[in-house]
Amino acid sequence: MSPKAPLSLFCALALAACGLQLQEAEQAAPATDEHGEALYEGYLGLSKLEFDEGDYRDSDYFAERAMLAGADQKFEPQLISARDLPADKLNEMASARRKVITAVYRGSVNKLPRVSAEAQVRFDCWMQEQEENFQPDDIAACREGFETAMKRIDAAFAPGEPFRGVTDDRLVFDVFFDFDKDELSAVAKDHLAAIAEITRSYEKPVVTVLGNADQVGATDYNLDLSQRRAKAVAKELEANGITPDAVLARGDQAPSVANPERAPEAMNRRALIVVREATPN
């Protein structure tokens, strides 16, 4: 973690309320449950660290998350598309986010409320540091904290223990591709194998694969590329025992990151896997 002088200078020149969310978060009412209390404490700690180092934007972000937790609001880890992550880290981060979300659906909030909160806080810390991508020790510290929490969560559940609460919710996962490619990386294949395992926990799962492309090149070509990506994901899921119910291509028409210049954008070179419980007849 390090000071962000350009942002600090902007705040001074623009007289913006940068970093003021921390003070509000410190005065917020505490959460009424153990998980929310741990989320509040964890995010507040991150907010203080970033404030002390001059990163007021991220200090405000973590302070806002602390206040949500203090107000007993439930929220997911930060979206992959919310940070400008290095392209070669996208599948790794998507896989980590999957672990946090699925731990919650397994019941980690009830079984290990503080550890579950630690996993989420450390993931968001890892995302923030990975976006900056120039402090390897800080990236490693956030990642190690996340992995330690996840090991404790995994150890608390028996193999094959069913998920809880999935009937009213759906899970959405990302898989990312290199520029103009439809091949799956080794990390992506491991990610999909884990998604297949999660899917088997549903009683009657419905799986949809949505292929996407960035906006470089012709629309027709991008539609074909997104179809090949969707098919590659479907094939890998099938190899792991899960046959998707729908495999669809969206071309460059549903970007996760707006890009009016139609420049290369790694966040948009992806496939989405949506898993939900079948609606009762």
BELURUR-V801551 format. One record per helix or strand of 3 or more residues. SS is the DSSP state (h for helix, s for strand). FROM is the first residue (numbers start at 1). LEN is the number of residues. If there is no record, write none. Layout:
SS_FROM_LEN + SS_FROM_LEN
//
This chain:
h_5_10 + h_21_6 + h_34_19 + h_56_15 + h_80_3 + h_87_20 + h_108_4 + h_113_20 + h_136_20 + h_166_3 + s_170_7 + h_186_14 + s_205_7 + h_219_21 + s_246_4 + h_266_3 + s_270_8
//
